[in-house]
Amino acid sequence: DTEVTQTPKHLVMGMTNKKSLKCEQHMGHRAMYWYKQKAKKPPELMFVYSYEKLSINESVPSRFSPECPNSSLLNLHLHALQPEDSALYLCASSQDPGTEQAGNTIYFGEGSWLTVV
Amino acid sequence: AQSVTQLDSQVPVFEEAPVELRCNYSSSVSVYLFWYVQYPNQGLQLLLKYLSGSTLVKGINGFEAEFNKSQTSFHLRKPSVHISDTAEYFCAVSSSNTGKLIFGQGTTLQVKP
């Protein structure tokens, strides 16, 4: 089973709203990721959690706040977003980040489509 | 620094014809190479990966890719495409230091009847 589950699938929010995107994996992976993808572009890495600790923040604005409550869950809290933040947000996981061991493949969820109005 | 170049932004092809999607990479360290497919309005799905060993890698849905170290390429091929193969295809290289995936710009495969 290589499933990464994301909710909600679609989200429309105003610029003053607070909302959250949720991600769950049950593969025993110890690394989890948030990516942002604009139309016709490759995914852009936002955050990496390794063993439930934030290990990489790609200079993401503070209106995006990640949280990793446990090794299976990853949230992305959204507050005071701008219309240009509208995009597909992809959660992903891998067995372990930064390892040269075979099998460190990053598995993606279906994504959450976010529209900021 | 590592980088990935997908040489074609769009590849139109007729159904049942062969296809090759080109990918070149640059890296000064060991590389791990991946091809992902993204169907319309969906997430990314792993097609195949090269970690080590045989340079010809077989993936899902009849796709295969060949790792060529001398040409720093990892081209994706399928001998006969179907309408359902219409999608965006991303080549990616994994950094051996951080595990970060570095994506190419993507190639849109358009299969016509």
Interface residues (C-beta under 8 A of the other chain):
Chain A: T2 V4 Q6 A31 K40 K41 P42 P43 L45 V48 I56 L90 S94 D96 P97 G98 T99 E100 A102 G103 N104 T105 I106 Y107 F108 G109 E110 G111 W113
Chain B: S30 Y32 F34 Y36 N41 Q42 G43 L44 Q45 L46 K49 L51 S52 E88 F90 S94 S95 S96 N97 T98 G99 K100 L101 F103 G104 Q105 G106 T108
